Amino acid sequence: MEICGGQTHTIVKFGLEGLLPKELTLVHGPGCPVCVTPLEIIDKAIAIASMPGVILASFGDMLRVPGSSKDLLTVRAEGGNVRMVYSPLDALTIAKQNPDKKVVFFGVGFETTAPANAMAVWQARRLGLRNFFLLCSHVLVPPAMEAILSSPASQVQGFLAAGHVCTVMGYEEYIPLAEKYNVPIVVTGFEPIDILQGVYMTVKQLEEGRADVENQYVRSVRREGNIPARKLMAEVFEVTDRAWRGLGVILSSGYKLSMAYAEFDAEQIFDIESIRTVESPLCIAGQVLQGLKRPHDCPAFGRQCTPEKPLGAPMVSSEGACAAYYRYRHYRTSNRSVSA
């Protein structure tokens, strides 16, 4: 199982599965931060963005993710002040420029994006900004891997760990997982040659009867990770239980703002505690994210669910498995059938 959605897109785009023996199966894990963000937190972002006097800032890939009844682009079309930014520090600038508005940054992602979000909150305190807030939905990779491995339905025999996550966090926390579940874990990059080498290293371990953590992505990843970034995250965030789309609540699998920075927590500032949601019964995103099914196993794939009218986040996100299959497989097949 490759963890990262970026790796999934490389695998599908370049047809890497076709280069591998038929005895070897690649399955796609919950490595797309947009995809694992639960519907409930998206509805909370939509509710905040719909409030008067609020500017909600977000990365572009979150704007089209459907909530229960609409997405953030629809809120903007209806008059909400929703802005796409390229960094949480851009949202900080918006807060400085609009002291009469409450500015909320929608912070989602794995450990990869957490340092920049932590820096934005740290800077807001340093600058004395009282109108900047973070709607935090950060999730952590190792607990999700353990949830998959501990499931009776799991058939995963090896992992390609996400190189960018390990660039921040290092790979020491994967060692207990490899030992506990006797599963090789190889930290892998994102180019086709990276992934093929990662697959080779994983299979070699299996054939030798080993279950170690190895680092293929040596040009970026160190065992201890990025120590200054980790120190900042430890100051601003604390570990909490998090709900994952398709996986449910996983203990100690996410970040929330620490008590020292609770004044910047959007969930404590805005009245959104009562929002509860139910996933679409047509969308099998949860099974796709667990590696139990492929996107084309979904009856709605390419029919009721397309990038233009998505039922779930995996069809919207640039790292979503459904988007990858639609773009590089389903779409091409449709073109061939039409031209025939």
C-alpha positions as CSV (number, residue, x, y, z in Angstrom):
1,M,0.0,0.0,0.0
2,E,1.3,3.4,-0.9
3,I,0.2,5.9,1.7
4,C,0.4,9.2,-0.3
5,G,-2.1,10.3,-2.9
6,G,0.7,11.9,-4.8
7,Q,2.3,8.5,-5.2
8,T,-1.1,7.1,-6.3
9,H,-1.3,9.6,-9.1
10,T,2.3,8.8,-10.2
11,I,1.5,5.0,-10.2
12,V,-1.7,5.5,-12.3
13,K,-0.4,8.2,-14.6
14,F,2.7,6.3,-15.6
15,G,1.2,2.8,-15.6
16,L,3.6,1.5,-13.0
17,E,1.3,-1.4,-12.1
18,G,1.7,-2.7,-15.6
19,L,5.4,-3.1,-15.1
20,L,5.1,-5.3,-12.0
21,P,4.5,-9.0,-11.8
22,K,0.9,-10.1,-11.6
23,E,1.6,-11.6,-8.1
24,L,2.2,-8.1,-6.8
25,T,-0.8,-5.8,-6.1
26,L,-0.7,-2.1,-5.2
27,V,-3.5,-0.7,-3.2
28,H,-4.2,2.9,-2.4
29,G,-4.2,4.1,1.2
30,P,-5.6,7.1,3.1
31,G,-2.9,9.5,2.0
32,C,-4.9,12.3,0.6
33,P,-5.5,15.0,3.2
34,V,-8.5,16.4,1.4
35,C,-10.1,12.9,1.1
36,V,-9.8,11.9,4.7
37,T,-11.2,15.2,6.0
38,P,-14.6,14.3,7.4
39,L,-17.8,15.7,6.0
40,E,-18.6,17.2,9.4
41,I,-15.6,19.6,9.4
42,I,-16.3,20.6,5.8
43,D,-19.9,21.5,6.9
44,K,-18.4,23.5,9.8
45,A,-16.2,25.4,7.4
46,I,-19.2,26.1,5.2
47,A,-21.2,27.3,8.2
48,I,-18.4,29.7,9.3
49,A,-17.9,31.0,5.7
50,S,-21.6,31.8,5.5
51,M,-21.5,34.0,8.6
52,P,-21.4,37.8,8.3
53,G,-18.2,39.6,9.1
54,V,-16.1,36.5,8.3
55,I,-13.4,35.9,5.7
56,L,-12.7,32.2,5.3
57,A,-9.3,31.4,3.6
58,S,-8.4,28.0,2.2
59,F,-6.2,26.2,-0.2
60,G,-8.0,25.8,-3.6
61,D,-8.5,22.0,-3.4
62,M,-10.9,22.4,-0.5
63,L,-13.2,24.8,-2.2
64,R,-14.9,22.2,-4.4
65,V,-15.1,19.4,-1.8
66,P,-18.9,18.8,-1.3
67,G,-20.4,19.2,2.1
68,S,-23.9,17.9,2.9
69,S,-25.6,20.4,0.6
70,K,-23.1,22.7,-1.0
71,D,-19.4,23.5,-1.2
72,L,-17.3,26.6,-0.4
73,L,-17.4,27.8,-4.0
74,T,-21.2,27.9,-3.7
75,V,-21.0,29.8,-0.5
76,R,-18.8,32.4,-2.3
77,A,-21.3,32.5,-5.2
78,E,-24.0,33.2,-2.6
79,G,-22.0,36.2,-1.3
80,G,-19.8,34.6,1.3
81,N,-16.3,36.0,1.6
82,V,-14.3,32.9,0.7
83,R,-10.7,33.3,-0.6
84,M,-8.2,30.9,-2.1
85,V,-4.7,31.3,-0.7
86,Y,-1.4,29.6,-1.3
87,S,-0.2,29.7,2.3
88,P,-1.7,30.2,5.8
89,L,0.6,33.2,6.0
90,D,-1.4,34.8,3.2
91,A,-4.5,34.4,5.5
92,L,-2.4,36.2,8.2
93,T,-1.9,39.1,5.8
94,I,-5.6,39.2,5.1
95,A,-6.3,39.5,8.8
96,K,-3.8,42.4,9.2
97,Q,-5.5,44.2,6.2
98,N,-9.0,43.6,7.6
99,P,-9.0,44.3,11.3
100,D,-12.8,44.6,11.3
101,K,-13.3,41.0,10.0
102,K,-12.7,37.6,11.6
103,V,-10.4,35.7,9.3
104,V,-10.4,31.9,9.5
105,F,-7.9,29.7,7.8
106,F,-9.2,26.2,7.0
107,G,-6.2,24.1,8.0
108,V,-6.3,20.5,6.8
109,G,-3.6,18.0,6.0
110,F,-1.0,15.6,7.4
111,E,2.2,16.4,9.2
112,T,3.4,18.0,5.9
113,T,1.3,21.2,6.1
114,A,1.2,21.4,9.9
115,P,4.4,23.4,10.4
116,A,3.2,26.3,8.2
117,N,-0.2,26.4,10.0
118,A,1.6,26.3,13.3
119,M,3.8,29.2,12.1
120,A,0.8,31.2,11.1
121,V,-0.8,30.9,14.6
122,W,2.6,31.6,16.3
123,Q,3.0,34.7,14.2
124,A,-0.6,35.8,14.9
125,R,0.2,35.8,18.7
126,R,3.6,37.6,18.1
127,L,1.8,40.3,16.1
128,G,-1.0,40.6,18.6
129,L,-3.7,39.8,16.0
130,R,-7.0,39.0,17.7
131,N,-9.0,38.5,14.5
132,F,-7.1,35.4,13.1
133,F,-8.4,31.9,13.7
134,L,-7.6,28.4,12.6
135,L,-10.2,25.7,11.8
136,C,-7.9,22.8,12.4
137,S,-8.3,19.3,10.9
138,H,-4.8,17.9,10.9
139,V,-4.3,14.2,10.9
140,L,-1.3,11.9,11.6
141,V,-0.1,9.1,9.4
142,P,1.2,6.4,11.8
143,P,-2.1,5.9,13.7
144,A,-4.0,5.5,10.4
145,M,-1.5,2.9,9.3
146,E,-2.0,1.0,12.6
147,A,-5.8,1.2,12.2
148,I,-5.5,-0.4,8.8
149,L,-3.0,-3.1,10.0
150,S,-5.1,-4.0,13.0
151,S,-8.3,-4.5,10.9
152,P,-9.2,-8.2,10.3
153,A,-9.9,-7.2,6.6
154,S,-6.4,-5.9,6.0
155,Q,-4.2,-7.8,3.5
156,V,-1.4,-5.2,3.4
157,Q,2.0,-6.9,3.5
158,G,4.1,-3.8,3.1
159,F,3.9,0.0,3.0
160,L,5.4,2.8,0.9
161,A,5.5,5.6,3.4
162,A,4.9,9.2,2.3
163,G,8.3,11.0,1.7
164,H,7.0,14.5,2.4
165,V,5.5,13.5,5.8
166,C,8.8,11.9,6.8
167,T,10.7,15.0,5.6
168,V,9.0,16.8,8.5
169,M,8.6,14.0,11.1
170,G,11.5,11.6,10.2
171,Y,10.8,7.8,10.4
172,E,11.5,6.7,13.9
173,E,7.8,6.5,14.8
174,Y,7.3,3.8,12.1
175,I,9.8,1.4,13.6
176,P,7.4,0.1,16.4
177,L,4.7,-0.4,13.7
178,A,7.0,-2.5,11.5
179,E,8.0,-4.6,14.6
180,K,4.5,-5.0,16.0
181,Y,2.9,-6.1,12.7
182,N,5.9,-7.6,11.0
183,V,5.4,-5.4,8.0
184,P,8.2,-3.7,5.9
185,I,7.9,0.1,5.6
186,V,9.9,1.9,3.0
187,V,9.9,5.7,3.0
188,T,9.5,6.6,-0.7
189,G,9.6,9.6,-3.0
190,F,7.2,10.6,-5.7
191,E,9.0,10.1,-9.1
192,P,8.3,6.9,-11.0
193,I,11.8,5.6,-10.3
194,D,11.4,6.4,-6.6
195,I,8.3,4.3,-6.4
196,L,9.7,1.4,-8.3
197,Q,12.8,1.4,-6.1
198,G,10.5,1.5,-3.0
199,V,8.5,-1.5,-4.3
200,Y,11.8,-3.4,-4.9
201,M,13.0,-2.6,-1.4
202,T,9.7,-3.7,0.1
203,V,9.6,-7.0,-1.9
204,K,13.3,-7.7,-1.1
205,Q,12.5,-7.4,2.6
206,L,9.6,-9.8,2.3
207,E,11.6,-12.3,0.4
208,E,14.4,-12.1,3.0
209,G,11.9,-12.5,5.9
210,R,12.6,-9.0,7.2
211,A,10.3,-6.2,8.5
212,D,12.4,-3.1,8.8
213,V,11.9,0.6,8.1
214,E,14.1,1.7,5.2
215,N,14.6,5.1,3.6
216,Q,14.5,5.2,-0.2
217,Y,14.0,9.0,-0.2
218,V,17.4,9.8,1.2
219,R,17.8,13.1,-0.7
220,S,15.0,14.6,1.5
221,V,14.4,12.5,4.6
222,R,16.5,12.2,7.7
223,R,15.8,9.7,10.5
224,E,14.9,12.6,13.0
225,G,13.1,14.7,10.4
226,N,13.0,18.5,10.6
227,I,13.7,19.3,14.2
228,P,12.9,23.0,14.2
229,A,9.5,22.3,12.6
230,R,8.7,19.6,15.0
231,K,9.5,21.8,18.0
232,L,7.2,24.5,16.7
233,M,4.4,22.0,16.1
234,A,4.9,20.6,19.6
235,E,4.5,24.2,21.0
236,V,1.4,25.2,19.0
237,F,-0.4,21.8,18.7
238,E,-1.3,18.9,20.9
239,V,-2.3,15.4,19.9
240,T,-6.0,14.6,19.9
241,D,-8.5,12.0,18.6
242,R,-9.6,12.7,15.1
243,A,-12.4,11.4,12.8
244,W,-11.2,10.2,9.4
245,R,-13.5,9.9,6.5
246,G,-14.0,6.2,5.9
247,L,-12.0,5.2,8.9
248,G,-14.0,6.7,11.8
249,V,-12.5,8.1,14.9
250,I,-8.8,7.0,15.4
251,L,-7.3,7.7,18.9
252,S,-4.4,10.1,19.1
253,S,-4.5,10.5,15.3
254,G,-4.6,14.3,14.9
255,Y,-3.6,17.7,16.1
256,K,-5.6,20.5,17.7
257,L,-4.4,23.8,19.0
258,S,-2.8,23.5,22.5
259,M,-4.3,25.2,25.5
260,A,-1.7,28.0,25.2
261,Y,-3.1,28.9,21.7
262,A,-6.8,28.0,22.3
263,E,-7.8,31.7,21.7
264,F,-7.1,31.1,17.9
265,D,-9.2,27.9,17.7
266,A,-12.2,28.6,15.4
267,E,-14.2,25.8,16.8
268,Q,-14.2,27.5,20.2
269,I,-15.0,31.0,18.8
270,F,-17.9,30.1,16.4
271,D,-21.1,28.3,17.3
272,I,-20.6,25.2,15.2
273,E,-20.5,22.5,17.9
274,S,-23.9,21.1,17.0
275,I,-23.1,20.3,13.4
276,R,-23.4,16.6,12.6
277,T,-23.5,15.0,9.2
278,V,-24.0,11.7,7.4
279,E,-22.0,10.5,4.4
280,S,-23.6,9.8,1.0
281,P,-24.7,6.2,0.8
282,L,-23.6,6.1,-2.9
283,C,-20.0,7.0,-2.2
284,I,-17.6,4.2,-1.2
285,A,-14.7,6.6,-0.4
286,G,-14.2,5.0,3.0
287,Q,-13.5,1.6,1.4
288,V,-11.2,3.1,-1.2
289,L,-9.2,5.0,1.5
290,Q,-8.7,1.7,3.3
291,G,-7.5,-0.1,0.2
292,L,-10.4,-2.5,0.3
293,K,-11.8,-1.4,-3.1
294,R,-10.6,0.4,-6.2
295,P,-12.3,3.6,-7.5
296,H,-13.8,1.8,-10.5
297,D,-15.4,-0.7,-8.1
298,C,-17.8,2.1,-7.1
299,P,-21.2,2.0,-9.0
300,A,-21.3,5.8,-9.1
301,F,-17.7,6.2,-10.5
302,G,-17.8,8.2,-13.8
303,R,-21.6,8.2,-13.7
304,Q,-23.2,10.0,-10.7
305,C,-19.7,10.9,-9.5
306,T,-17.4,12.9,-11.8
307,P,-14.9,15.8,-11.2
308,E,-17.6,18.2,-12.3
309,K,-20.2,16.7,-10.0
310,P,-18.3,14.8,-7.2
311,L,-20.0,12.8,-4.5
312,G,-16.9,12.6,-2.4
313,A,-13.5,14.2,-1.9
314,P,-11.4,11.5,-3.6
315,M,-12.9,12.6,-7.0
316,V,-12.2,16.3,-6.3
317,S,-8.7,16.4,-4.7
318,S,-5.6,16.6,-6.9
319,E,-4.3,13.7,-4.8
320,G,-7.5,11.7,-4.7
321,A,-7.5,8.1,-6.0
322,C,-10.8,8.5,-7.8
323,A,-9.6,11.6,-9.6
324,A,-6.5,9.7,-10.7
325,Y,-8.4,6.8,-12.1
326,Y,-10.9,9.1,-13.8
327,R,-8.2,11.3,-15.3
328,Y,-5.7,8.6,-16.4
329,R,-7.9,5.5,-17.0
330,H,-11.6,6.0,-17.2
331,Y,-11.3,9.2,-19.3
332,R,-8.9,7.6,-21.8
333,T,-11.1,4.5,-22.1
334,S,-14.1,6.8,-22.8
335,N,-12.3,8.6,-25.5
336,R,-11.3,5.4,-27.2
337,S,-14.8,4.0,-27.1
338,V,-16.2,7.3,-28.5
339,S,-13.7,7.4,-31.3
340,A,-14.4,3.8,-32.2
